[in-house]
Amino acid sequence: MNETKFAGLLGHAALKVWPDLPRDAQEQLFAAAVDDGVIANSLATFLHDRHPRTAHPPHPTRLAAAFDGGEEA
C-alpha cells in the first residue's frame, strides 16, 4: 500500500470516531488537516453537518464571563 491509501484509511477512520474523540483531539486533527481558511470553513461545515452531536459547550472562560456579565478573556 502507498501513503495515499494509508492516509485515506486513517481519514475514514477519523470520520467514523469523530464524535467520540475528546475536543482537544478533534482540534488537533482539524488543524493538521487544513492549511487555509477556505478549506477550514468547508471542513468545519462538513463535520458539523455529518456529526451535529460534536457541538461542544463553550470554553470555561466564555461560560464564566457570561455568568459574571463580563467580557470574554
PDB file with one MODEL, atoms N, CA, C and O in Angstrom:
MODEL        1
ATOM      1  N   MET A   1       0.845  -1.188   0.000  1.00  0.00           N
ATOM      2  CA  MET A   1       0.000   0.000   0.000  1.00  0.00           C
ATOM      3  C   MET A   1       0.881   1.239   0.000  1.00  0.00           C
ATOM      4  O   MET A   1       1.989   1.239   0.538  1.00  0.00           O
ATOM      5  N   ASN A   2       0.365   2.283  -0.612  1.00  0.00           N
ATOM      6  CA  ASN A   2       1.140   3.516  -0.631  1.00  0.00           C
ATOM      7  C   ASN A   2       0.602   4.509   0.403  1.00  0.00           C
ATOM      8  O   ASN A   2      -0.426   4.270   1.037  1.00  0.00           O
ATOM      9  N   GLU A   3       1.305   5.606   0.555  1.00  0.00           N
ATOM     10  CA  GLU A   3       0.951   6.606   1.568  1.00  0.00           C
ATOM     11  C   GLU A   3      -0.452   7.179   1.362  1.00  0.00           C
ATOM     12  O   GLU A   3      -1.168   7.430   2.331  1.00  0.00           O
ATOM     13  N   THR A   4      -0.840   7.384   0.117  1.00  0.00           N
ATOM     14  CA  THR A   4      -2.169   7.927  -0.165  1.00  0.00           C
ATOM     15  C   THR A   4      -3.261   6.983   0.328  1.00  0.00           C
ATOM     16  O   THR A   4      -4.264   7.428   0.887  1.00  0.00           O
ATOM     17  N   LYS A   5      -3.071   5.696   0.126  1.00  0.00           N
ATOM     18  CA  LYS A   5      -4.056   4.709   0.576  1.00  0.00           C
ATOM     19  C   LYS A   5      -4.143   4.693   2.103  1.00  0.00           C
ATOM     20  O   LYS A   5      -5.239   4.649   2.663  1.00  0.00           O
ATOM     21  N   PHE A   6      -2.987   4.727   2.776  1.00  0.00           N
ATOM     22  CA  PHE A   6      -2.991   4.761   4.240  1.00  0.00           C
ATOM     23  C   PHE A   6      -3.658   6.035   4.762  1.00  0.00           C
ATOM     24  O   PHE A   6      -4.417   5.993   5.730  1.00  0.00           O
ATOM     25  N   ALA A   7      -3.373   7.154   4.121  1.00  0.00           N
ATOM     26  CA  ALA A   7      -3.981   8.425   4.534  1.00  0.00           C
ATOM     27  C   ALA A   7      -5.497   8.366   4.388  1.00  0.00           C
ATOM     28  O   ALA A   7      -6.227   8.864   5.245  1.00  0.00           O
ATOM     29  N   GLY A   8      -5.963   7.764   3.314  1.00  0.00           N
ATOM     30  CA  GLY A   8      -7.402   7.615   3.115  1.00  0.00           C
ATOM     31  C   GLY A   8      -8.036   6.735   4.182  1.00  0.00           C
ATOM     32  O   GLY A   8      -9.113   7.042   4.692  1.00  0.00           O
ATOM     33  N   LEU A   9      -7.360   5.639   4.518  1.00  0.00           N
ATOM     34  CA  LEU A   9      -7.872   4.753   5.568  1.00  0.00           C
ATOM     35  C   LEU A   9      -7.951   5.467   6.911  1.00  0.00           C
ATOM     36  O   LEU A   9      -8.948   5.353   7.624  1.00  0.00           O
ATOM     37  N   LEU A  10      -6.900   6.200   7.251  1.00  0.00           N
ATOM     38  CA  LEU A  10      -6.906   6.940   8.518  1.00  0.00           C
ATOM     39  C   LEU A  10      -7.959   8.047   8.512  1.00  0.00           C
ATOM     40  O   LEU A  10      -8.611   8.294   9.526  1.00  0.00           O
ATOM     41  N   GLY A  11      -8.122   8.703   7.379  1.00  0.00           N
ATOM     42  CA  GLY A  11      -9.144   9.744   7.269  1.00  0.00           C
ATOM     43  C   GLY A  11     -10.548   9.195   7.480  1.00  0.00           C
ATOM     44  O   GLY A  11     -11.353   9.782   8.204  1.00  0.00           O
ATOM     45  N   HIS A  12     -10.831   8.079   6.849  1.00  0.00           N
ATOM     46  CA  HIS A  12     -12.149   7.451   7.028  1.00  0.00           C
ATOM     47  C   HIS A  12     -12.350   6.998   8.472  1.00  0.00           C
ATOM     48  O   HIS A  12     -13.444   7.123   9.021  1.00  0.00           O
ATOM     49  N   ALA A  13     -11.302   6.478   9.075  1.00  0.00           N
ATOM     50  CA  ALA A  13     -11.405   6.057  10.476  1.00  0.00           C
ATOM     51  C   ALA A  13     -11.667   7.257  11.380  1.00  0.00           C
ATOM     52  O   ALA A  13     -12.483   7.176  12.298  1.00  0.00           O
ATOM     53  N   ALA A  14     -10.986   8.358  11.128  1.00  0.00           N
ATOM     54  CA  ALA A  14     -11.191   9.568  11.939  1.00  0.00           C
ATOM     55  C   ALA A  14     -12.630  10.058  11.819  1.00  0.00           C
ATOM     56  O   ALA A  14     -13.220  10.483  12.812  1.00  0.00           O
ATOM     57  N   LEU A  15     -13.199  10.005  10.620  1.00  0.00           N
ATOM     58  CA  LEU A  15     -14.592  10.422  10.444  1.00  0.00           C
ATOM     59  C   LEU A  15     -15.551   9.523  11.216  1.00  0.00           C
ATOM     60  O   LEU A  15     -16.548   9.996  11.762  1.00  0.00           O
ATOM     61  N   LYS A  16     -15.252   8.234  11.260  1.00  0.00           N
ATOM     62  CA  LYS A  16     -16.123   7.299  11.978  1.00  0.00           C
ATOM     63  C   LYS A  16     -16.155   7.569  13.477  1.00  0.00           C
ATOM     64  O   LYS A  16     -17.210   7.471  14.103  1.00  0.00           O
ATOM     65  N   VAL A  17     -15.010   7.906  14.054  1.00  0.00           N
ATOM     66  CA  VAL A  17     -14.937   8.068  15.509  1.00  0.00           C
ATOM     67  C   VAL A  17     -14.957   9.534  15.948  1.00  0.00           C
ATOM     68  O   VAL A  17     -14.857   9.819  17.142  1.00  0.00           O
ATOM     69  N   TRP A  18     -15.085  10.459  15.006  1.00  0.00           N
ATOM     70  CA  TRP A  18     -15.015  11.892  15.307  1.00  0.00           C
ATOM     71  C   TRP A  18     -15.854  12.312  16.517  1.00  0.00           C
ATOM     72  O   TRP A  18     -15.321  12.965  17.413  1.00  0.00           O
ATOM     73  N   PRO A  19     -17.141  11.965  16.580  1.00  0.00           N
ATOM     74  CA  PRO A  19     -17.938  12.439  17.715  1.00  0.00           C
ATOM     75  C   PRO A  19     -17.509  11.861  19.059  1.00  0.00           C
ATOM     76  O   PRO A  19     -17.851  12.410  20.106  1.00  0.00           O
ATOM     77  N   ASP A  20     -16.768  10.767  19.041  1.00  0.00           N
ATOM     78  CA  ASP A  20     -16.320  10.146  20.284  1.00  0.00           C
ATOM     79  C   ASP A  20     -14.957  10.653  20.751  1.00  0.00           C
ATOM     80  O   ASP A  20     -14.529  10.350  21.865  1.00  0.00           O
ATOM     81  N   LEU A  21     -14.280  11.420  19.907  1.00  0.00           N
ATOM     82  CA  LEU A  21     -12.958  11.933  20.258  1.00  0.00           C
ATOM     83  C   LEU A  21     -13.069  13.097  21.239  1.00  0.00           C
ATOM     84  O   LEU A  21     -14.029  13.865  21.174  1.00  0.00           O
ATOM     85  N   PRO A  22     -12.110  13.239  22.137  1.00  0.00           N
ATOM     86  CA  PRO A  22     -12.092  14.410  23.011  1.00  0.00           C
ATOM     87  C   PRO A  22     -11.896  15.680  22.168  1.00  0.00           C
ATOM     88  O   PRO A  22     -11.321  15.637  21.080  1.00  0.00           O
ATOM     89  N   ARG A  23     -12.371  16.774  22.681  1.00  0.00           N
ATOM     90  CA  ARG A  23     -12.301  18.043  21.950  1.00  0.00           C
ATOM     91  C   ARG A  23     -10.880  18.372  21.511  1.00  0.00           C
ATOM     92  O   ARG A  23     -10.679  18.808  20.377  1.00  0.00           O
ATOM     93  N   ASP A  24      -9.880  18.175  22.385  1.00  0.00           N
ATOM     94  CA  ASP A  24      -8.509  18.525  22.009  1.00  0.00           C
ATOM     95  C   ASP A  24      -8.017  17.660  20.851  1.00  0.00           C
ATOM     96  O   ASP A  24      -7.275  18.143  19.996  1.00  0.00           O
ATOM     97  N   ALA A  25      -8.416  16.395  20.809  1.00  0.00           N
ATOM     98  CA  ALA A  25      -8.031  15.527  19.695  1.00  0.00           C
ATOM     99  C   ALA A  25      -8.702  15.994  18.403  1.00  0.00           C
ATOM    100  O   ALA A  25      -8.072  16.000  17.346  1.00  0.00           O
ATOM    101  N   GLN A  26      -9.975  16.384  18.484  1.00  0.00           N
ATOM    102  CA  GLN A  26     -10.673  16.914  17.308  1.00  0.00           C
ATOM    103  C   GLN A  26      -9.959  18.162  16.793  1.00  0.00           C
ATOM    104  O   GLN A  26      -9.749  18.310  15.589  1.00  0.00           O
ATOM    105  N   GLU A  27      -9.589  19.054  17.703  1.00  0.00           N
ATOM    106  CA  GLU A  27      -8.938  20.299  17.300  1.00  0.00           C
ATOM    107  C   GLU A  27      -7.568  20.038  16.673  1.00  0.00           C
ATOM    108  O   GLU A  27      -7.195  20.702  15.706  1.00  0.00           O
ATOM    109  N   GLN A  28      -6.816  19.076  17.216  1.00  0.00           N
ATOM    110  CA  GLN A  28      -5.507  18.744  16.647  1.00  0.00           C
ATOM    111  C   GLN A  28      -5.644  18.142  15.255  1.00  0.00           C
ATOM    112  O   GLN A  28      -4.907  18.514  14.343  1.00  0.00           O
ATOM    113  N   LEU A  29      -6.578  17.217  15.087  1.00  0.00           N
ATOM    114  CA  LEU A  29      -6.800  16.629  13.767  1.00  0.00           C
ATOM    115  C   LEU A  29      -7.254  17.681  12.770  1.00  0.00           C
ATOM    116  O   LEU A  29      -6.778  17.711  11.635  1.00  0.00           O
ATOM    117  N   PHE A  30      -8.166  18.536  13.185  1.00  0.00           N
ATOM    118  CA  PHE A  30      -8.677  19.579  12.310  1.00  0.00           C
ATOM    119  C   PHE A  30      -7.546  20.496  11.862  1.00  0.00           C
ATOM    120  O   PHE A  30      -7.414  20.784  10.672  1.00  0.00           O
ATOM    121  N   ALA A  31      -6.736  20.953  12.800  1.00  0.00           N
ATOM    122  CA  ALA A  31      -5.628  21.855  12.474  1.00  0.00           C
ATOM    123  C   ALA A  31      -4.624  21.184  11.548  1.00  0.00           C
ATOM    124  O   ALA A  31      -4.079  21.837  10.657  1.00  0.00           O
ATOM    125  N   ALA A  32      -4.370  19.896  11.739  1.00  0.00           N
ATOM    126  CA  ALA A  32      -3.423  19.184  10.884  1.00  0.00           C
ATOM    127  C   ALA A  32      -3.982  18.975   9.477  1.00  0.00           C
ATOM    128  O   ALA A  32      -3.217  18.825   8.524  1.00  0.00           O
ATOM    129  N   ALA A  33      -5.302  18.964   9.341  1.00  0.00           N
ATOM    130  CA  ALA A  33      -5.934  18.681   8.053  1.00  0.00           C
ATOM    131  C   ALA A  33      -6.052  19.903   7.146  1.00  0.00           C
ATOM    132  O   ALA A  33      -6.135  19.754   5.926  1.00  0.00           O
ATOM    133  N   VAL A  34      -6.061  21.088   7.708  1.00  0.00           N
ATOM    134  CA  VAL A  34      -6.316  22.292   6.906  1.00  0.00           C
ATOM    135  C   VAL A  34      -5.070  23.161   6.810  1.00  0.00           C
ATOM    136  O   VAL A  34      -4.219  23.178   7.700  1.00  0.00           O
ATOM    137  N   ASP A  35      -4.996  23.884   5.690  1.00  0.00           N
ATOM    138  CA  ASP A  35      -3.873  24.791   5.523  1.00  0.00           C
ATOM    139  C   ASP A  35      -4.301  26.205   5.163  1.00  0.00           C
ATOM    140  O   ASP A  35      -3.452  27.083   5.009  1.00  0.00           O
ATOM    141  N   ASP A  36      -5.592  26.440   5.026  1.00  0.00           N
ATOM    142  CA  ASP A  36      -6.070  27.805   4.805  1.00  0.00           C
ATOM    143  C   ASP A  36      -7.511  27.944   5.283  1.00  0.00           C
ATOM    144  O   ASP A  36      -8.184  26.949   5.554  1.00  0.00           O
ATOM    145  N   GLY A  37      -7.971  29.171   5.384  1.00  0.00           N
ATOM    146  CA  GLY A  37      -9.304  29.439   5.911  1.00  0.00           C
ATOM    147  C   GLY A  37     -10.432  28.885   5.071  1.00  0.00           C
ATOM    148  O   GLY A  37     -11.466  28.492   5.610  1.00  0.00           O
ATOM    149  N   VAL A  38     -10.255  28.844   3.765  1.00  0.00           N
ATOM    150  CA  VAL A  38     -11.311  28.339   2.888  1.00  0.00           C
ATOM    151  C   VAL A  38     -11.529  26.851   3.140  1.00  0.00           C
ATOM    152  O   VAL A  38     -12.663  26.400   3.300  1.00  0.00           O
ATOM    153  N   ILE A  39     -10.460  26.109   3.174  1.00  0.00           N
ATOM    154  CA  ILE A  39     -10.573  24.672   3.438  1.00  0.00           C
ATOM    155  C   ILE A  39     -11.080  24.438   4.856  1.00  0.00           C
ATOM    156  O   ILE A  39     -11.897  23.545   5.080  1.00  0.00           O
ATOM    157  N   ALA A  40     -10.607  25.226   5.811  1.00  0.00           N
ATOM    158  CA  ALA A  40     -11.043  25.074   7.200  1.00  0.00           C
ATOM    159  C   ALA A  40     -12.548  25.268   7.316  1.00  0.00           C
ATOM    160  O   ALA A  40     -13.222  24.495   7.997  1.00  0.00           O
ATOM    161  N   ASN A  41     -13.073  26.284   6.664  1.00  0.00           N
ATOM    162  CA  ASN A  41     -14.510  26.554   6.728  1.00  0.00           C
ATOM    163  C   ASN A  41     -15.304  25.413   6.095  1.00  0.00           C
ATOM    164  O   ASN A  41     -16.323  24.986   6.638  1.00  0.00           O
ATOM    165  N   SER A  42     -14.843  24.929   4.967  1.00  0.00           N
ATOM    166  CA  SER A  42     -15.532  23.815   4.295  1.00  0.00           C
ATOM    167  C   SER A  42     -15.492  22.554   5.143  1.00  0.00           C
ATOM    168  O   SER A  42     -16.497  21.852   5.257  1.00  0.00           O
ATOM    169  N   LEU A  43     -14.343  22.260   5.736  1.00  0.00           N
ATOM    170  CA  LEU A  43     -14.229  21.068   6.575  1.00  0.00           C
ATOM    171  C   LEU A  43     -15.094  21.197   7.824  1.00  0.00           C
ATOM    172  O   LEU A  43     -15.748  20.234   8.224  1.00  0.00           O
ATOM    173  N   ALA A  44     -15.104  22.372   8.443  1.00  0.00           N
ATOM    174  CA  ALA A  44     -15.936  22.588   9.632  1.00  0.00           C
ATOM    175  C   ALA A  44     -17.411  22.379   9.295  1.00  0.00           C
ATOM    176  O   ALA A  44     -18.136  21.729  10.048  1.00  0.00           O
ATOM    177  N   THR A  45     -17.849  22.925   8.170  1.00  0.00           N
ATOM    178  CA  THR A  45     -19.240  22.754   7.752  1.00  0.00           C
ATOM    179  C   THR A  45     -19.552  21.278   7.524  1.00  0.00           C
ATOM    180  O   THR A  45     -20.591  20.785   7.964  1.00  0.00           O
ATOM    181  N   PHE A  46     -18.657  20.576   6.839  1.00  0.00           N
ATOM    182  CA  PHE A  46     -18.847  19.145   6.590  1.00  0.00           C
ATOM    183  C   PHE A  46     -18.974  18.372   7.897  1.00  0.00           C
ATOM    184  O   PHE A  46     -19.885  17.559   8.056  1.00  0.00           O
ATOM    185  N   LEU A  47     -18.060  18.625   8.835  1.00  0.00           N
ATOM    186  CA  LEU A  47     -18.076  17.885  10.099  1.00  0.00           C
ATOM    187  C   LEU A  47     -19.341  18.175  10.905  1.00  0.00           C
ATOM    188  O   LEU A  47     -19.926  17.262  11.489  1.00  0.00           O
ATOM    189  N   HIS A  48     -19.763  19.429  10.939  1.00  0.00           N
ATOM    190  CA  HIS A  48     -20.969  19.768  11.706  1.00  0.00           C
ATOM    191  C   HIS A  48     -22.224  19.204  11.045  1.00  0.00           C
ATOM    192  O   HIS A  48     -23.170  18.818  11.733  1.00  0.00           O
ATOM    193  N   ASP A  49     -22.235  19.156   9.719  1.00  0.00           N
ATOM    194  CA  ASP A  49     -23.378  18.565   9.026  1.00  0.00           C
ATOM    195  C   ASP A  49     -23.429  17.051   9.224  1.00  0.00           C
ATOM    196  O   ASP A  49     -24.507  16.470   9.347  1.00  0.00           O
ATOM    197  N   ARG A  50     -22.267  16.424   9.252  1.00  0.00           N
ATOM    198  CA  ARG A  50     -22.191  14.963   9.378  1.00  0.00           C
ATOM    199  C   ARG A  50     -22.383  14.509  10.819  1.00  0.00           C
ATOM    200  O   ARG A  50     -23.005  13.478  11.074  1.00  0.00           O
ATOM    201  N   HIS A  51     -21.845  15.282  11.762  1.00  0.00           N
ATOM    202  CA  HIS A  51     -21.874  14.912  13.174  1.00  0.00           C
ATOM    203  C   HIS A  51     -22.387  16.082  14.017  1.00  0.00           C
ATOM    204  O   HIS A  51     -21.602  16.703  14.733  1.00  0.00           O
ATOM    205  N   PRO A  52     -23.674  16.395  13.950  1.00  0.00           N
ATOM    206  CA  PRO A  52     -24.178  17.545  14.716  1.00  0.00           C
ATOM    207  C   PRO A  52     -23.980  17.401  16.222  1.00  0.00           C
ATOM    208  O   PRO A  52     -24.006  18.396  16.948  1.00  0.00           O
ATOM    209  N   ARG A  53     -23.783  16.170  16.697  1.00  0.00           N
ATOM    210  CA  ARG A  53     -23.585  15.948  18.128  1.00  0.00           C
ATOM    211  C   ARG A  53     -22.195  16.367  18.588  1.00  0.00           C
ATOM    212  O   ARG A  53     -21.910  16.296  19.783  1.00  0.00           O
ATOM    213  N   THR A  54     -21.320  16.801  17.687  1.00  0.00           N
ATOM    214  CA  THR A  54     -19.964  17.168  18.084  1.00  0.00           C
ATOM    215  C   THR A  54     -19.903  18.582  18.631  1.00  0.00           C
ATOM    216  O   THR A  54     -18.834  19.042  19.030  1.00  0.00           O
ATOM    217  N   ALA A  55     -21.031  19.279  18.656  1.00  0.00           N
ATOM    218  CA  ALA A  55     -21.030  20.628  19.205  1.00  0.00           C
ATOM    219  C   ALA A  55     -20.639  20.559  20.675  1.00  0.00           C
ATOM    220  O   ALA A  55     -21.233  19.812  21.452  1.00  0.00           O
ATOM    221  N   HIS A  56     -19.649  21.335  21.041  1.00  0.00           N
ATOM    222  CA  HIS A  56     -19.143  21.333  22.407  1.00  0.00           C
ATOM    223  C   HIS A  56     -19.632  22.567  23.150  1.00  0.00           C
ATOM    224  O   HIS A  56     -19.917  23.591  22.529  1.00  0.00           O
ATOM    225  N   PRO A  57     -19.731  22.481  24.462  1.00  0.00           N
ATOM    226  CA  PRO A  57     -20.087  23.676  25.230  1.00  0.00           C
ATOM    227  C   PRO A  57     -18.971  24.705  25.110  1.00  0.00           C
ATOM    228  O   PRO A  57     -17.848  24.361  24.742  1.00  0.00           O
ATOM    229  N   PRO A  58     -19.269  25.956  25.414  1.00  0.00           N
ATOM    230  CA  PRO A  58     -18.232  26.980  25.331  1.00  0.00           C
ATOM    231  C   PRO A  58     -17.088  26.686  26.288  1.00  0.00           C
ATOM    232  O   PRO A  58     -17.252  25.982  27.284  1.00  0.00           O
ATOM    233  N   HIS A  59     -15.919  27.244  25.964  1.00  0.00           N
ATOM    234  CA  HIS A  59     -14.777  27.105  26.870  1.00  0.00           C
ATOM    235  C   HIS A  59     -15.141  27.726  28.217  1.00  0.00           C
ATOM    236  O   HIS A  59     -15.956  28.648  28.256  1.00  0.00           O
ATOM    237  N   PRO A  60     -14.567  27.255  29.314  1.00  0.00           N
ATOM    238  CA  PRO A  60     -14.917  27.771  30.645  1.00  0.00           C
ATOM    239  C   PRO A  60     -14.794  29.282  30.773  1.00  0.00           C
ATOM    240  O   PRO A  60     -15.595  29.898  31.476  1.00  0.00           O
ATOM    241  N   THR A  61     -13.816  29.899  30.113  1.00  0.00           N
ATOM    242  CA  THR A  61     -13.670  31.350  30.234  1.00  0.00           C
ATOM    243  C   THR A  61     -14.882  32.068  29.664  1.00  0.00           C
ATOM    244  O   THR A  61     -15.315  33.081  30.212  1.00  0.00           O
ATOM    245  N   ARG A  62     -15.436  31.557  28.571  1.00  0.00           N
ATOM    246  CA  ARG A  62     -16.635  32.178  27.999  1.00  0.00           C
ATOM    247  C   ARG A  62     -17.836  31.966  28.910  1.00  0.00           C
ATOM    248  O   ARG A  62     -18.658  32.864  29.091  1.00  0.00           O
ATOM    249  N   LEU A  63     -17.928  30.780  29.475  1.00  0.00           N
ATOM    250  CA  LEU A  63     -19.026  30.471  30.373  1.00  0.00           C
ATOM    251  C   LEU A  63     -18.975  31.341  31.613  1.00  0.00           C
ATOM    252  O   LEU A  63     -19.995  31.882  32.040  1.00  0.00           O
ATOM    253  N   ALA A  64     -17.790  31.479  32.195  1.00  0.00           N
ATOM    254  CA  ALA A  64     -17.611  32.297  33.396  1.00  0.00           C
ATOM    255  C   ALA A  64     -17.945  33.753  33.095  1.00  0.00           C
ATOM    256  O   ALA A  64     -18.587  34.424  33.903  1.00  0.00           O
ATOM    257  N   ALA A  65     -17.515  34.242  31.944  1.00  0.00           N
ATOM    258  CA  ALA A  65     -17.777  35.632  31.579  1.00  0.00           C
ATOM    259  C   ALA A  65     -19.279  35.864  31.439  1.00  0.00           C
ATOM    260  O   ALA A  65     -19.783  36.924  31.810  1.00  0.00           O
ATOM    261  N   ALA A  66     -19.992  34.879  30.905  1.00  0.00           N
ATOM    262  CA  ALA A  66     -21.446  35.024  30.739  1.00  0.00           C
ATOM    263  C   ALA A  66     -22.131  35.138  32.093  1.00  0.00           C
ATOM    264  O   ALA A  66     -23.079  35.910  32.235  1.00  0.00           O
ATOM    265  N   PHE A  67     -21.674  34.385  33.095  1.00  0.00           N
ATOM    266  CA  PHE A  67     -22.281  34.461  34.421  1.00  0.00           C
ATOM    267  C   PHE A  67     -21.907  35.743  35.141  1.00  0.00           C
ATOM    268  O   PHE A  67     -22.707  36.293  35.898  1.00  0.00           O
ATOM    269  N   ASP A  68     -20.684  36.222  34.905  1.00  0.00           N
ATOM    270  CA  ASP A  68     -20.225  37.449  35.549  1.00  0.00           C
ATOM    271  C   ASP A  68     -20.759  38.689  34.860  1.00  0.00           C
ATOM    272  O   ASP A  68     -20.680  39.792  35.402  1.00  0.00           O
ATOM    273  N   GLY A  69     -21.306  38.508  33.662  1.00  0.00           N
ATOM    274  CA  GLY A  69     -21.752  39.658  32.889  1.00  0.00           C
ATOM    275  C   GLY A  69     -20.577  40.405  32.274  1.00  0.00           C
ATOM    276  O   GLY A  69     -20.739  41.512  31.761  1.00  0.00           O
ATOM    277  N   GLY A  70     -19.393  39.797  32.325  1.00  0.00           N
ATOM    278  CA  GLY A  70     -18.193  40.440  31.812  1.00  0.00           C
ATOM    279  C   GLY A  70     -17.892  40.012  30.405  1.00  0.00           C
ATOM    280  O   GLY A  70     -18.680  39.325  29.757  1.00  0.00           O
ATOM    281  N   GLU A  71     -16.758  40.423  29.953  1.00  0.00           N
ATOM    282  CA  GLU A  71     -16.309  40.103  28.604  1.00  0.00           C
ATOM    283  C   GLU A  71     -15.449  38.852  28.636  1.00  0.00           C
ATOM    284  O   GLU A  71     -14.853  38.502  29.654  1.00  0.00           O
ATOM    285  N   GLU A  72     -15.406  38.203  27.508  1.00  0.00           N
ATOM    286  CA  GLU A  72     -14.577  37.007  27.344  1.00  0.00           C
ATOM    287  C   GLU A  72     -13.105  37.387  27.446  1.00  0.00           C
ATOM    288  O   GLU A  72     -12.691  38.440  26.961  1.00  0.00           O
ATOM    289  N   ALA A  73     -12.313  36.512  28.090  1.00  0.00           N
ATOM    290  CA  ALA A  73     -10.888  36.776  28.256  1.00  0.00           C
ATOM    291  C   ALA A  73     -10.141  36.626  26.973  1.00  0.00           C
ATOM    292  O   ALA A  73      -8.925  36.814  26.940  1.00  0.00           O
TER     293      ALA A  73
ENDMDL
END
